Amino acid sequence: MLKKIKLLLFAALTTAMVGIFALLFNSYATASIPNTANSIMVVAWDNKQSKRKIFTQMTKLANDENISLVKARFNNLNGHNSKAIYEFNSDKRATGSFYRSEQTKKLDKQALQLEAVIGYYYTSARGATLEKLFSKFKKLGLKIMAADTALTPKRLFMMVTGSFSEAIIFAFISLLGILLIVMLLEKIYRFKAFAVMKINGYSNWQIIRHDLLKELLPLGVIDLVLIALTFFWSIWQLTASGISLFMLYMVAITFSLTIIFLVLDLISYLTLKLIDIYAAIKGQTNTKQLLVIGYLLKIVIMILLTVNTVALVNGVKDYQMDQTAIKLWNNQQTNYDLSLFWDDEDPDAPNVKETNEVGKAVHRLAIENEAILARNSQNLQPKIHDIDPDYGNLMYVNSTYLKKNPIKLANNTNYVLPKLSKNNVVLLVPEDRMFQLAKFKKQLRDFIKFQRSLPNYYSVHGAIKLKVVPIKSKQIIYNYQLLAIMQDTVSVDPILVVVNDELLSDNFYLATASQGLLRFTDLTKLRKSVKRLGLTNNVVGISNQKVQLSDYKTQTKQKFSVLIIAVIISIIQLVFIEIFISSSFLQRCRRKMAVNAIFGRSNLKLINMFLLGNLLLDLLVMIIVLQIGHGLSNIPIMLVFLLLETIVILFTCWRGQKNLLTTLNHGN
């Protein structure tokens, strides 16, 4: 039975690892070009060479060095990914994608001239050839950043920790822990069989080799079935490049896990050192050492179980608190934000030419499309009374924002914004923050003065007039942020600065759009405006707010799934180790218990003392861990695990007593 369990665990573990790799492979494939080893990101261009000459030189170099060189543009629209590529070496054709279903547009020479020089390039070049390529790019006046894009084990590990958090690594190690416990139990229950084999002349190594050879066949069958199923899936889903890369890692994963399985099995054979041949024939075991090992493992498992359970409970509490923000998101009309890319060699210098040009276009885009302005710094989690114009608990909004998000006045009616001239600014100040007004006005005037010193397509002049309107205190205001912490998508009790869209600088709107806080409601009109204003090469993605919310929910479910799996694994580990400890206890006390049974005396006191000792040990471990993590309020939840442990111990002891006299008579 235990042998079947360990093989099932191996199959489950291997399947889970292959599934995780498939998810990571998909993430890698959407941002990569097949048959390339390095990416070159052109971040700046001095414009001394023409675009045509630059692309001609790239073509010449790629052909002279016989390397693959591909210009790639990645598009993201409403969560759907696509690519546009141009191959500078026609003899080194790229499929463009690892997946058959992914949209990849291949550009011709004419279409290439409409692409920006700035952007991503992928190449198969390595070593000296790659250095020559870097040198050529620099001679052409291009500032570059390079990265190794090959799917190496190191990069795979970074993707695992980045996508699934360290919890997935813990879950993997925990599964291996369960596997080792099962293997140890299997060997202990076979002590008598091993003793017989030793009497018949088998050495420890011969026993191990005999067992492992018998296990190679079922392990090989499991590996071959998984590889075959994966191969058929890859033929259906992947291109030739995708199949070769995916199957290479698939074979490596199954082979590695098989080796790990065999190593763990070898470790479990260390128990052979504990066998006293003649004692084992009589059914005796070194129960004292086994109990010590068992309790040490149990303490570790209880610590992990407590930590994971508290993490899961806190995650559920956070998600429940997130529901207010999620409700506000769901009530919003579908809107879109821009993912922008532009050349800015010095982000601290607002007079950079490219930054100014893109900023001017984005500012015009916002006004022509009546965008929702919701500039705030909630991602920095400011204190509730922070009035810093850049980083405080306040929001810069426009009339479009107020139309979409009603604000309550002190009398609980909705505020109606009158027509706002260019130089008028309305301050919607919560009643409980009116005491900050004088100081805030001064800081705001300084902020607006600084904004006026920056480039502004609309060149607003004249004195600024501030109008103050008290609003209801403690309002939860939707701020259009979608962050890892959903609660930060709302601002509590902020001051709202209502501005005419022409007042503040181009740079202000560019920064706001880059943060996803400039929202557009008409996708068709937005795309036309992007093209007309010359932003096509700067807008690398348009994201739907509903898709972003869906992504958040997916990530949250993924996080919960990993935590739930981690808790379940810990529970399974606890059950197995408790069976191990209980079995060792029964083995140690079986003669005494048998004598009690023969003379009609109950073993209940002995069992109750064993049960009480286990529960007190676990309770002590739980309290210490919870005290360290300030989570003593979770004690009632943890008591459920003590109840489970009680059931396992009582069941194991009941079953052990049931067969006590029979096993004793047979010398087991």
MARTOR-60799 format. One record per residue (C-alpha): x, y negated, z; residue in three letters. Coordinates in pm, whole numbers, padded with zeros to 5 digits, always signed. Layout:
XYZALA
...
! end
This chain:
+00000+00000+00000MET
+00275-00246+00098LEU
+00464-00163-00221LYS
+00157-00256-00427LYS
+00114-00578-00229ILE
+00473-00690-00293LYS
+00437-00618-00667LEU
+00110-00816-00677LEU
+00282-01103-00497LEU
+00563-01091-00752PHE
+00312-01101-01039ALA
+00123-01391-00877ALA
+00443-01584-00809LEU
+00574-01537-01162THR
+00238-01637-01315THR
+00224-01949-01096ALA
+00578-02052-01193MET
+00503-02004-01563VAL
+00186-02215-01523GLY
+00379-02494-01352ILE
+00643-02484-01623PHE
+00370-02510-01890ALA
+00242-02831-01725LEU
+00592-02975-01705LEU
+00665-02874-02064PHE
+00354-03061-02178ASN
+00468-03372-01990SER
+00815-03344-02145TYR
+00683-03280-02496ALA
+00462-03591-02511THR
+00767-03817-02457ALA
+01028-03626-02659SER
+01129-03543-03014ILE
+01220-03180-03095PRO
+01578-03085-03186ASN
+01729-03399-03032THR
+01959-03419-02732ALA
+01981-03792-02654ASN
+01761-04098-02664SER
+01882-04449-02741ILE
+01663-04735-02629MET
+01732-05062-02808VAL
+01643-05331-02555VAL
+01776-05641-02734ALA
+01872-05758-03084TRP
+02083-06066-03159ASP
+01911-06115-03501ASN
+02244-06175-03677LYS
+02186-05875-03904GLN
+01863-05832-04099SER
+01623-05553-04010LYS
+01666-05399-04356ARG
+02044-05390-04321LYS
+02024-05235-03973ILE
+01798-04953-04090PHE
+02014-04900-04402THR
+02327-04867-04185GLN
+02149-04620-03958MET
+02052-04409-04259THR
+02410-04411-04389LYS
+02558-04311-04054LEU
+02306-04031-03999ALA
+02385-03882-04343ASN
+02763-03931-04316ASP
+02776-03756-03978GLU
+02510-03501-04076ASN
+02307-03567-03761ILE
+01940-03609-03688SER
+01846-03970-03609LEU
+01479-04050-03556VAL
+01304-04377-03473LYS
+00999-04307-03261ALA
+00704-04508-03141ARG
+00484-04355-02872PHE
+00124-04469-02855ASN
-00123-04427-02571ASN
-00485-04523-02628LEU
-00743-04431-02366ASN
-00525-04149-02242GLY
-00465-03999-02588HIS
-00101-03975-02694ASN
+00032-03997-03048SER
+00368-04059-03217LYS
+00497-04241-03522ALA
+00843-04134-03643ILE
+01092-04212-03917TYR
+01380-03975-04005GLU
+01697-04153-04114PHE
+01849-03825-04237ASN
+01606-03650-04471SER
+01814-03331-04457ASP
+01751-03305-04081LYS
+01375-03308-04080ARG
+01202-03328-03742ALA
+00860-03186-03670THR
+00802-03479-03436GLY
+00614-03270-03184SER
+00627-02948-02986PHE
+00248-02906-03009TYR
+00044-02832-03320ARG
-00246-03046-03202SER
-00044-03361-03126GLU
-00087-03642-03375GLN
+00246-03735-03535THR
+00257-03991-03813LYS
+00564-03984-04037LYS
+00659-04328-04163LEU
+00797-04403-04509ASP
+01058-04669-04588LYS
+00796-04935-04647GLN
+00622-04866-04316ALA
+00961-04862-04141LEU
+01017-05228-04233GLN
+00704-05318-04037LEU
+00841-05153-03722GLU
+01038-05343-03458ALA
+01412-05286-03436VAL
+01371-05278-03059ILE
+01242-04944-02940GLY
+01331-04575-02908TYR
+01569-04371-03125TYR
+01642-04000-03081TYR
+01947-03813-03207THR
+02106-03471-03209SER
+02454-03630-03189ALA
+02685-03533-02905ARG
+03038-03608-02791GLY
+03252-03816-03028ALA
+02971-03844-03284THR
+02740-03988-03021LEU
+03007-04242-02920GLU
+03045-04342-03284LYS
+02668-04392-03301LEU
+02674-04612-02989PHE
+02955-04817-03139SER
+02762-04865-03463LYS
+02452-04983-03280PHE
+02657-05240-03089LYS
+02827-05365-03408LYS
+02480-05422-03552LEU
+02404-05656-03262GLY
+02188-05413-03068LEU
+02195-05383-02691LYS
+02124-05022-02597ILE
+02050-04789-02308MET
+02113-04417-02360ALA
+01983-04108-02183ALA
+02019-03733-02215ASP
+01678-03597-02315THR
+01760-03227-02327ALA
+01536-03008-02111LEU
+01806-02892-01868THR
+01742-02705-01539PRO
+01843-03021-01348LYS
+01589-03231-01535ARG
+01327-02961-01485LEU
+01387-02970-01109PHE
+01351-03349-01107MET
+01025-03318-01300MET
+00895-03064-01046VAL
+00966-03291-00749THR
+00839-03597-00937GLY
+00514-03441-01060SER
+00414-03211-00777PHE
+00608-03347-00478SER
+00825-03138-00248GLU
+00513-02945-00140ALA
+00538-02723-00449ILE
+00893-02630-00356ILE
+00775-02546-00006PHE
+00491-02336-00149ALA
+00741-02146-00365PHE
+00973-02083-00071ILE
+00675-01982+00144SER
+00565-01724-00113LEU
+00917-01584-00112LEU
+00892-01575+00266GLY
+00570-01371+00248ILE
+00737-01140-00002LEU
+01032-01085+00231LEU
+00802-01017+00529ILE
+00608-00758+00327VAL
+00936-00597+00219MET
+01058-00582+00581LEU
+00728-00426+00692LEU
+00750-00173+00410GLU
+01100-00067+00515LYS
+01010-00044+00885ILE
+00708+00176+00814TYR
+00937+00404+00610ARG
+01199+00452+00884PHE
+01110+00818+00925LYS
+01134+00883+00549ALA
+01472+00707+00538PHE
+01593+00916+00833ALA
+01498+01235+00649VAL
+01686+01114+00340MET
+01994+01045+00556LYS
+01977+01393+00706ILE
+01969+01527+00350ASN
+02298+01353+00274GLY
+02186+01019+00129TYR
+02402+00719+00213SER
+02247+00374+00262ASN
+02357+00270-00088TRP
+02209+00586-00243GLN
+01877+00519-00066ILE
+01876+00161-00195ILE
+01967+00264-00551ARG
+01701+00538-00547HIS
+01431+00288-00443ASP
+01537+00004-00673LEU
+01549+00226-00981LEU
+01189+00328-00911LYS
+01089-00040-00885GLU
+01252-00152-01211LEU
+00976+00005-01423LEU
+00676-00180-01265PRO
+00880-00503-01250LEU
+00969-00466-01618GLY
+00605-00402-01710VAL
+00492-00717-01525ILE
+00762-00925-01697ASP
+00685-00787-02043LEU
+00309-00842-02007VAL
+00360-01204-01898LEU
+00614-01270-02174ILE
+00384-01115-02436ALA
+00080-01318-02322LEU
+00287-01637-02316THR
+00428-01565-02660PHE
+00081-01523-02812PHE
-00029-01848-02645TRP
+00277-02035-02775SER
+00217-01911-03133ILE
-00135-02050-03110TRP
-00042-02385-02950GLN
+00318-02474-03033LEU
+00531-02556-03336THR
+00842-02352-03418ALA
+01060-02588-03209SER
+00816-02566-02921GLY
+00800-02186-02933ILE
+01178-02141-02926SER
+01229-02384-02634LEU
+00927-02269-02433PHE
+01001-01897-02471MET
+01367-01950-02381LEU
+01263-02094-02045TYR
+00985-01839-02009MET
+01232-01550-02034VAL
+01474-01733-01803ALA
+01201-01788-01541ILE
+01083-01426-01541THR
+01441-01295-01536PHE
+01537-01532-01249SER
+01234-01436-01043LEU
+01304-01067-01103THR
+01659-01117-00975ILE
+01525-01308-00672ILE
+01281-01022-00604PHE
+01561-00764-00618LEU
+01786-00976-00394VAL
+01509-01010-00133LEU
+01447-00638-00152ASP
+01818-00577-00097LEU
+01807-00805+00209ILE
+01515-00608+00351SER
+01728-00292+00335TYR
+01945-00437+00612LEU
+01689-00275+00841THR
+01854+00057+00753LEU
+02127-00045+00998LYS
+01868-00026+01278LEU
+01781+00339+01209ILE
+01876+00595+01468ASP
+01820+00912+01263ILE
+01700+01137+01541TYR
+01500+00865+01715ALA
+01334+00779+01383ALA
+01246+01146+01324ILE
+01070+01133+01662LYS
+00897+00811+01558GLY
+01108+00575+01772GLN
+01225+00236+01644THR
+01438-00054+01766ASN
+01127-00249+01865THR
+01305-00501+02087LYS
+01517-00638+01803GLN
+01218-00633+01570LEU
+01005-00829+01818LEU
+01276-01094+01856VAL
+01299-01131+01475ILE
+00921-01139+01451GLY
+00875-01413+01710TYR
+01147-01631+01558LEU
+00978-01606+01217LEU
+00641-01674+01377LYS
+00761-01997+01542ILE
+00886-02124+01205VAL
+00558-02029+01036ILE
+00350-02200+01308MET
+00553-02519+01266ILE
+00497-02517+00889LEU
+00128-02429+00926LEU
+00074-02716+01171THR
+00258-02970+00952VAL
+00070-02866+00636ASN
-00268-02863+00807THR
-00217-03212+00949VAL
-00106-03334+00602ALA
-00421-03184+00450LEU
-00649-03336+00716VAL
-00489-03679+00673ASN
-00524-03648+00296GLY
-00895-03575+00329VAL
-00939-03873+00563LYS
-00759-04101+00318ASP
-00973-03974+00031TYR
-01290-04044+00230GLN
-01166-04398+00294MET
-01093-04431-00077ASP
-01460-04381-00164GLN
-01539-04753-00119THR
-01276-04844-00378ALA
-01383-04560-00608ILE
-01745-04680-00592LYS
-01634-05030-00696LEU
-01433-04881-00984TRP
-01730-04678-01104ASN
-01957-04984-01096ASN
-01727-05173-01332GLN
-01795-05213-01701GLN
-01535-05026-01907THR
-01226-05242-01941ASN
-00872-05210-02074TYR
-00524-05324-01986ASP
-00205-05353-02193LEU
+00128-05175-02161SER
+00380-05430-02285LEU
+00739-05409-02401PHE
+00960-05700-02500TRP
+01324-05804-02504ASP
+01415-05985-02183ASP
+01788-05965-02109GLU
+01746-06171-01793ASP
+01404-06128-01626PRO
+01483-06417-01390ASP
+01520-06666-01675ALA
+01174-06775-01793PRO
+01313-06962-02095ASN
+01430-06651-02281VAL
+01304-06688-02637LYS
+01142-06346-02669GLU
+00974-06376-02329THR
+00832-06717-02422ASN
+00699-06592-02757GLU
+00530-06287-02607VAL
+00402-06490-02311GLY
+00244-06747-02545LYS
+00073-06474-02747ALA
-00056-06296-02434VAL
-00189-06625-02293HIS
-00380-06687-02618ARG
-00497-06327-02618LEU
-00643-06370-02268ALA
-00840-06682-02356ILE
-00961-06569-02699GLU
-01088-06240-02553ASN
-01231-06390-02229GLU
-01012-06153-02029ALA
-01069-06082-01661ILE
-00795-06246-01453LEU
-00732-06077-01117ALA
-00375-06166-01019ARG
-00292-06041-00666ASN
-00014-05882-00462SER
-00213-05612-00284GLN
+00047-05356-00398ASN
+00282-05524-00147LEU
+00016-05484+00125GLN
+00034-05844+00256PRO
-00086-05930+00604LYS
-00447-06049+00610ILE
-00353-06412+00694HIS
-00054-06438+00457ASP
-00094-06751+00241ILE
+00222-06727+00028ASP
+00105-06828-00325PRO
+00315-06550-00483ASP
+00287-06261-00238TYR
+00010-06345+00010GLY
-00342-06213+00066ASN
-00500-06413-00212LEU
-00620-06368-00569MET
-00600-06586-00879TYR
-00922-06532-01072VAL
-01114-06692-01357ASN
-01478-06744-01445SER
-01495-06405-01621THR
-01386-06232-01301TYR
-01662-06403-01101LEU
-01924-06300-01356LYS
-01822-05936-01312LYS
-01763-05948-00934ASN
-02015-06154-00729PRO
-01872-06328-00422ILE
-02091-06389-00117LYS
-02117-06738+00032LEU
-02147-06797+00405ALA
-02530-06783+00374ASN
-02501-06440+00204ASN
-02603-06567-00142THR
-02388-06518-00452ASN
-02156-06802-00545TYR
-02227-06957-00886VAL
-01926-07122-01048LEU
-01997-07452-01226PRO
-01819-07530-01550LYS
-01451-07561-01462LEU
-01236-07824-01633SER
-00865-07767-01700LYS
-00741-07962-01397ASN
-00999-07840-01147ASN
-00923-07554-00909VAL
-01185-07401-00679VAL
-01070-07242-00354LEU
-01306-06976-00220LEU
-01190-06953+00140VAL
-01331-06703+00395PRO
-01479-06883+00696GLU
-01239-06711+00933ASP
-00942-06844+00729ARG
-01046-07208+00704MET
-00789-07294+00972PHE
-00516-07215+00714GLN
-00656-07449+00451LEU
-00432-07756+00496ALA
-00110-07556+00487LYS
-00232-07343+00196PHE
-00329-07648-00013LYS
+00024-07784+00015LYS
+00182-07455-00087GLN
-00065-07411-00375LEU
+00011-07757-00514ARG
+00382-07671-00512ASP
+00305-07345-00690PHE
+00098-07519-00960ILE
+00369-07782-01000LYS
+00622-07505-01063PHE
+00384-07340-01312GLN
+00359-07668-01502ARG
+00736-07672-01542SER
+00715-07349-01741LEU
+00614-07315-02108PRO
+00238-07334-02166ASN
+00079-07305-02509TYR
-00211-07526-02391TYR
+00005-07802-02226SER
-00237-07915-01954VAL
-00158-08257-01800HIS
-00315-08476-01534GLY
-00376-08462-01160ALA
-00499-08140-01002ILE
-00826-08151-00811LYS
-00888-07889-00543LEU
-01245-07808-00440LYS
-01299-07592-00130VAL
-01597-07357-00094VAL
-01635-07153+00228PRO
-01735-06790+00166ILE
-01844-06502+00385LYS
-01565-06356+00599SER
-01426-06001+00579LYS
-01551-05935+00226GLN
-01402-05637+00044ILE
-01301-05778-00294ILE
-01226-05559-00594TYR
-00880-05648-00732ASN
-00836-05418-01038TYR
-00522-05253-00906GLN
-00502-04875-00951LEU
-00223-04751-00731LEU
-00101-04437-00561ALA
-00288-04567-00255ILE
-00648-04614-00371MET
-00731-04834-00071GLN
-00503-05100-00222ASP
-00743-05143-00515THR
-00948-05370-00291VAL
-00842-05681-00101SER
-00994-05756+00239VAL
-01076-06118+00324ASP
-00855-06280+00055PRO
-00855-06645-00047ILE
-00970-06668-00410LEU
-00808-06934-00631VAL
-01040-06992-00926VAL
-00857-07150-01221VAL
-00927-07254-01576ASN
-00737-07011-01801ASP
-00546-07295-01967GLU
-00398-07433-01643LEU
-00122-07186-01556LEU
+00185-07096-01761SER
+00232-06842-02038ASP
+00478-06661-01812ASN
+00207-06627-01545PHE
-00023-06447-01790TYR
+00257-06231-01925LEU
+00349-06117-01573ALA
-00018-06060-01486THR
-00076-05851-01798ALA
+00239-05649-01726SER
+00095-05562-01384GLN
-00233-05442-01536GLY
-00425-05730-01377LEU
-00542-05890-01700LEU
-00838-05685-01819ARG
-01023-05683-02151PHE
-01377-05559-02213THR
-01403-05546-02595ASP
-01157-05291-02736LEU
-01229-05362-03104THR
-01182-05737-03061LYS
-00871-05678-02849LEU
-00699-05463-03112ARG
-00774-05718-03384LYS
-00636-06000-03170SER
-00321-05802-03087VAL
-00253-05759-03458LYS
-00337-06119-03550ARG
-00120-06267-03274LEU
+00181-06056-03373GLY
+00183-05838-03061LEU
+00166-05502-03239THR
+00527-05413-03162ASN
+00500-05535-02804ASN
+00182-05350-02708VAL
+00292-04989-02658VAL
-00031-04873-02498GLY
-00390-04972-02421ILE
-00535-04797-02116SER
-00897-04748-02028ASN
-00987-04825-01665GLN
-01212-04515-01654LYS
-00926-04298-01778VAL
-00699-04445-01509GLN
-00955-04358-01244LEU
-00984-04009-01388SER
-00604-03975-01373ASP
-00613-04081-01008TYR
-00877-03822-00929LYS
-00676-03557-01114THR
-00361-03648-00921GLN
-00555-03643-00594THR
-00704-03302-00671LYS
-00357-03179-00765GLN
-00219-03308-00435LYS
-00501-03143-00239PHE
-00459-02820-00434SER
-00091-02802-00344VAL
-00164-02877+00023LEU
-00446-02622+00035ILE
-00223-02361-00128ILE
+00053-02442+00122ALA
-00190-02396+00415VAL
-00328-02071+00270ILE
+00024-01939+00217ILE
+00114-02027+00574SER
-00200-01849+00699ILE
-00112-01539+00497ILE
+00240-01552+00638GLN
+00095-01582+00989LEU
-00130-01279+00932VAL
+00157-01066+00801PHE
+00396-01165+01079ILE
+00125-01107+01340GLU
+00066-00759+01200ILE
+00441-00704+01214PHE
+00467-00823+01577ILE
+00156-00632+01687SER
+00282-00314+01520SER
+00620-00353+01692SER
+00443-00412+02025PHE
+00228-00100+01981LEU
+00534+00101+01884GLN
+00720-00021+02192ARG
+00432+00047+02431CYS
+00273+00349+02263ARG
+00392+00609+02510ARG
+00259+00406+02804LYS
-00066+00344+02617MET
-00092+00714+02528ALA
-00052+00814+02894VAL
-00326+00567+02989ASN
-00550+00715+02721ALA
-00486+01073+02838ILE
-00578+00987+03199PHE
-00879+00780+03095GLY
-00729+00444+03188ARG
-00793+00139+02971SER
-00516-00037+02779ASN
-00721-00357+02777LEU
-00506-00534+03039LYS
-00186-00457+02844LEU
-00339-00580+02520ILE
-00486-00892+02683ASN
-00148-00987+02827MET
+00010-00945+02482PHE
-00269-01151+02325LEU
-00246-01426+02588LEU
+00133-01450+02550GLY
+00101-01493+02173ASN
-00172-01756+02199LEU
+00016-01957+02460LEU
+00334-01949+02250LEU
+00146-02069+01942ASP
-00040-02336+02138LEU
+00287-02466+02280LEU
+00445-02486+01931VAL
+00134-02666+01796MET
+00128-02922+02079ILE
+00499-03001+02041ILE
+00469-03049+01662VAL
+00149-03256+01693LEU
+00299-03470+01970GLN
+00604-03546+01756ILE
+00379-03637+01462GLY
+00127-03829+01678HIS
-00150-03593+01571GLY
-00284-03444+01895LEU
-00636-03531+01778SER
-00606-03238+01536ASN
-00586-02980+01819ILE
-00952-02866+01768PRO
-00877-02783+01403ILE
-00565-02590+01497MET
-00765-02376+01741LEU
-00922-02210+01436VAL
-00583-02052+01361PHE
-00562-01921+01717LEU
-00902-01759+01667LEU
-00778-01599+01346LEU
-00468-01475+01527GLU
-00686-01328+01802THR
-00888-01133+01544ILE
-00572-01000+01374VAL
-00414-00889+01704ILE
-00731-00722+01834LEU
-00793-00546+01503PHE
-00433-00422+01480THR
-00442-00301+01841CYS
-00781-00134+01792TRP
-00658+00048+01485ARG
-00331+00142+01660GLY
-00515+00286+01960GLN
-00753+00476+01736LYS
-00467+00682+01590ASN
-00242+00669+01896LEU
-00257+01029+02010LEU
-00248+01164+01654THR
+00068+00971+01559THR
+00233+01054+01888LEU
+00173+01424+01832ASN
+00322+01399+01483HIS
+00627+01211+01609GLY
+00547+00885+01419ASN
! end
